[in-house]
Amino acid sequence: MLPNTCILLLCLLCSLSPLIRATLNLNLTLPHQHPNPEVVVDEVQRRLNVSILRRQVLSVQENDGSSCLTGNPVDDCWRCDPNWQNNRQRLADCGIGFGQDAMGGKGGEFYVVTDSSDEDPVNPAPGTLRYAVIQTQPLWITFSTNMLIKLKYELIVNSFKTIDGRGANVHITGRGCMTLQYVSNVIIHGVHVHHCVPSGNADIRSSPTHVGWRGKSDGDGISIFGSRKIWIDHCSLSYCRDGLIDAIMGSTGITISNNYFSHHDEVMLLGHDDKYLPDSGMQVTIAFNHFGEGLVQRMPRCRRGYIHVVNNDFTQWEMYAIGGSANPTINSQGNRYTAPGDINAKEVKKKKK
């Protein structure tokens, strides 16, 4: 017969087990994830339906196809304004999905990049993109002219920044490319990111008051690490060493929309690894993108989290389009898949064990 103290201990453990399980589940929830992701999904669908209906009505009324409306709720929000260049910050009100609350530099000053150089990652020159993105105050960053920015090291972007490439042809390439680490409220719009390779083992400034040693980066086009309220829209991404876009280590509240992806193997990774439990709270919207020529896999590759994949165009692939492991929720709606001719590569969705 067990001693009374042992019986009491067993009773306490049994009575506390639901509380322990609840506490563990609570620890897996990211503090900024939406409590009901289906509400966000329904709102995306509602806004899409409104844009399509408005386009159809105006097309009938005008009968000449001259309407600027596209049926895309992001574009219809700002493109029809003939004075959009003087009202750039309206873009921050046009987001959809889990990243719709990303404000970027809205309410802040405009900063015009006039210098395409990237000579000194510790003391970046005023007028450069690196100088702009490390500032602590909200900034809406634009470009004075077409630019090819060849980075010497990864570009560490601070919170409350919009990189707005509209009106210029801006290419960002080189070593490291863009890193969003433990930041929030970043919008990247209308730039070309390509040919990014690993960099690091160097001091890099991440704010006006902080310089830190950075190890070797992976060579992602855009790396999102432990960040939230991020919106990447109308960019083109290709030819990077690792992923074109990776979102890992508890990142959430992300929308990736209207981008063109091409010529790459492992396109997009969402989630650090199968055992990293905080990524269960990751929420990402992938909408209106074109996954184009020369892609192999990971469009995206989902580890945990809730991923809404809606109205994307998948134009062939060499292995598979969408992959998942560690029980992610992948809500796929209204996508078009054009499978490759290879009979062994027609898999749209791949479940990883």
N, C-alpha and C positions, 0 to 999 in steps of 0.2 A: 504493500500500500504506500502511495506517495505521501510524503510529509505534507502537512497543511500549507506550509509556505510555498511548496512547489505547485499545489493545486491553485492557490491564489495567483501565483505568477502566470500559470497557463491561462486562467480566466482573464487576467488583465491583458495578456497578449492577444487573445481572441477578440476581446471587446475593442481593443485599439487598432486591430488590423485594418478595418475600413478607413479609419482616420489616417493611418500610415499610408495606405494606398492613395487616398485623396491628396495627401501632402506631396507624395511623389509625383502624382499627375499635375499638381499645381506647379511644381518645380519645372515641369517640362513645357509650361506655357510661357511664351514670350510676352513681356509686359505690353507690347504695342500691337499684338495681333488682333484682328477683328473677332469679336465673340461669335459672330454668325456669318461665316463666309458666303453662305447661300444668298444672303441679303445683297452682298456686293455683286455676286454673279447676276442676280435678277436686275440690279440697277444698270449693269453694263448692257444687258439685253434690252431693257426699256429705252435707254438712250440710243442704242442702235436702231431700234424700231422707229423711234421718233425721227431720226435723221433720214431713214429710208422713206418714210411716209412723206416728209416735207419735200424731198427730192422728187418723188413721184407726182405730188400735187403741183409743184411749180413747173415740172416738165410738161404736164398737160396744159397748164395755163399759158405758158410762154410758147410752147409748140415749136421752138426753134433750137432747143438744146443749149441755150445760152446760160442757163443757171450755173452758178459757181458751186452749188451744193453737190456733194459727192456721195452722200449716204454714210460717210465715215464721221462719227460724232466728234472725233478730235479735230479733223480738218475743218468741218463745218462750223466749229466753234470760233475760228479766227481767220480762216482764209478769205471769207467773203467780205472782210473789212478792207476797203481799198486803202485805208490809212493805217494798216497793221504795223508798218515800220515805226510809226509814232506812238503805237500802243502795244509794244512788244510784250509787256508784262501780263497782258490778258491771257497769254498762253498758259500761265500757271493755273487758270481757272478751267482749263480744257481737258485735264487729265481724267482718265477712267480707271476703274478696277481698283486693285489693292493699293496702287501707288498714287491714287487720285489726290491725296492730301499733301503730296510733295509740293512745297511752295517755292523751292529754289531760292532765287534772290529777290522774289517779289517784295516790293516795298523798299528795297535798297537802291543804292545809286547804280548808274550804268558805268561799266568799265570797258573801254574800247582797247582791244589788243592791237597794237601797232607794230610790234616787233616779233618776228617768227623765230627768233633764235632761242636757244636753251643752253647757254654756256656754263652757268654756275648753279648747281642745285642747292647750294647752301645760301648764296646771296643772289637770288634771281633779280634780273634787271627790271625796273619799272617799265611797263609797256608790254611785257611778255605774258603769255598765258600762265606760266608757273607763278609769277608774282601775283597774279589776280586770284588764282584758286586757293592760295594758302592764307588769304586774309580772313579775319575772324568775323567781320561784319557781312550782312547780306549784300551780294553783288549780282547784277545782271550783266554777264560778260558777252560782248559782241566783238566783231572783227572788222577792222577798217578796210580790208581788201582780201582777195583770195590769198591763201597761205598754205605752205607746206611746213609743218612744225615737226622737226626731227628731234625727238626727246633723247637726252643723254642718259637719263634715269627715270624711274617711274614717277608719274605726275600724281602727287598726293593731293586730293581735292578735299577741301574743308566743307563744313556744313553751310547750308543756306547759300548755295551757288547755283546759278543757271549758266550753262555754256550754250549760247544761242548762235548757231552757225547760219541762220537764215540771212539771205542777201549776199553771202560770200561762199566761195568754194574752199572749205577748210579741211585739210588732211592732217591727221595726227598719226605719226608712225615712229618707229625707232625702238629704243630700249626701255622696256617696262610698261609703257603706255599708262592707262589711268587706273588709279587705286582709290577706292572709297572705303576707308577703314574706320569703323566706329563713328560714323557721321550720320546726319539726317538731312532731309530736305535738299536733295540735289536733283536738278533736271539737266539732262544732256540731250540736246536737240540739234539735228541737222548738220552733223559732222561725219567725216569719213575716217574710220579707224582701221588701220591695216599694217601688215608686216611688223607686228610687235614681237620682240624677242626678249629673253630673260635679261635682267640686269640686277645690280645690287652690290653688296659689300662696299657700301659707301655711306657717307653722311648726307642726309637729305633734309631740307627744311620742310616742315609740315604746317607751320604757323609762324607769325612774326616773332614769336618768343620761344620756339622750340625747334631744335635740330637734333635728329636722332640717327643712329646707325641702322641701316636697313640691310637685311640679309638678301639673298638672291631671290628675285621674283620669278614667277612661273612663265611669264611671257603672255599673259592674258591681254585681250583687247581692253576690256573693262572688268576689273576685279571688285566685287562688292563683298565686304568682310565685316560682319557684325553691324550692319547698317540698316536703316529703315527710312521709309518715305523717299523712295528713289524712283525716278521716271526717266526712261531712255526711249526717245521717240525720233523717228525719221532719220536715223543714222544708217550708214552702211558699214559693215564689218566683214573683214576677210583676211586670209593669209597670216594668222597669228600662230605663235609657236605652241601655245597651250589652248585654252578656251577663248572663244570670241567674247562671251560674257559668262562669268562664274559668280554665283551668289551663295555664300557659305557662312558658317559659324554664327547661326542665329540671326541672319538677315531676314527681314520681312517688310511687308508694305511696299511691294515692288510692282511696277508696270513696265513691260517691254513691248512697245507698240510701233507699228508702221516702219519697221526696220527692214533692211535688205541684207541677208546673210548669204555668203557665197565662198567657194574655194577654201574649204576647211574640213578637218577631220572631226574633232570633238567640239561641236558647236557651242553648246550651252550646258553648264552643270549647275544644278540647283540642289544644294545640300552637301555638307562636308564629307561625311561617310555614313555608312549604315548604322554605326554605333553612336553617332553624335546626336543624342536625344533632343537637345534644344531646337534642332531644325524641324522637329514635329510642329512647331508653331510658325514655320515659314509659310507665307502666303504671297503668291505671285500671279499676276495676270499677264498672259502672252497673247496679244491681239493684233490682228491686221498686218502681220509680218509676212514677208516673202522669203521663204527658205529656198534659195535658188540653186544655181548650177555648182557642181563640184563639191557638194557636201557629202559626208559619209554617215555620221551618227550624232546622237545627242541633240535633238531638236524639240524639247530638251531631254536631259537625263535627270530624273527626279528622285531624290532621296528624302523620304518623309515629306511632311508639309501638305498644303492644299494648293494645287496648280490649276488655274483656269486657262485652258488653251482654246481660243475662240476666233473664228473667222481668219485663219491663217491659210496661206497658199504654200503647200509643200510640193516642190517641183523636183521629183526624183531624189534618190539617196542611194548610197552604196551598201549600207548595212541595215539600218532601221531608222525610223523617224523619231518616235517618242519612246523612251525607256524609263522604267521605274523599279525601285527596290525599297525595302524597309517600310512597306505599306503606305506609300503616298496616296493622296486622293487626287486623281487627274481627271478633271471635268473637261471633256473635249466636245466642243459644240461648233457646228457650222464650218468645219475646216474642209479644204479641198486637198486630196492626196493624189498625186500623179506618180504611181509606182514606176520604178525602173524596169527596163526590159529583162534584166537578169532574173530568172525564175527563183534564184536562191536569195534574192535581196528585196522581196516584195513585202516584208514585214513592216507594218505601220507602227505597231506598238510591241515593245519587247519587255517582258518581265524578267528582271534580273534576280537570280537566287543568291 
